[in-house]
């Protein structure tokens, strides 16, 4: 329910529940509780059972959070590029929308989903989910300082990765702004504001088209790290 793509509103809730039940049936025979884990049967006390369920729900939410960080990275990078290119102006001036969404953000979101499915990222996610039962036996998860520090580290890395994805377009447009500033100084009669917007949009789209072959592998690399990041939640 908390993992990108799987939590899409276009997927019926009944299908999500069915997938969760199917995965539970598949994982149950493979579940091996390590010796000495201190947990061989489910607790008979109602409170202990509720606490165990809450622990597993928390683990699931954290897994979805870590997986969603990559999509958040792509969304932040697209937002940065949209602001620099000028696509954000359409959102600010459009009175018919309630939430600001740029076309470039939608494009990158669809691109990220396509790359995620292309590299079988959904298979990796399910494999990592199965491994969590070995790394984190039932009822053993504790949200300690180490886990919190790793979550903060993963969250902080999204801004670095987003900047790397958006850097080619932002760097090109920064040089464009510098050039337009020099033109405005040299020839004050030129309306740089009206000239700069179409120039920046055209140059931004051209740069985006040529640098997409560089940013797509970077996004794939981020997806390939999802499994290790998920398992790192419980490895101390």
C-alpha angles and dihedrals in degrees: 000000000000100000121098117254090014090062094051115137089227089068111082116244090234089058091052091050090047092051091049090050092047092050090048091053090048095047097044098074090045094051111114118183108210117237112261093025089122093230120096102142136022114271115262093210112093094219092050090049092050091049091050091051089049090052092053092046089053090051090052092049091050091049090053090046093052091047092048093053090079092054089046089053092054091046092051091048091050091048091052092050092045091053092049095045094046102248089123089070090072090057094048094049098040110095095186098072127076099198125042110244124161126209090236091057091052090049093052092045091054089044091053092050091049092049091045091055093039093060091043091250090160089059091050090050093053091047091050089048090054091049092054089071088062096042093041111030116204113289095006101100117112123179096228133165094271093056092047091050091051092049090051090048092050090048092049092051092061091073091052092048092045090053091050091052094047097038099094093053095038093047092051093048092047089058088046091055089050091052092047090050091054090048090051089052095046098041110025091177091071114092097229094181093060092038096046099056099062091037092053093046093050095043091045093053092047091050090047092052093050096043097044089092088061099044097044093065089048090055090048090052090053090052092049089058094056095089094052091045091052092051091045089067092074103026112100 
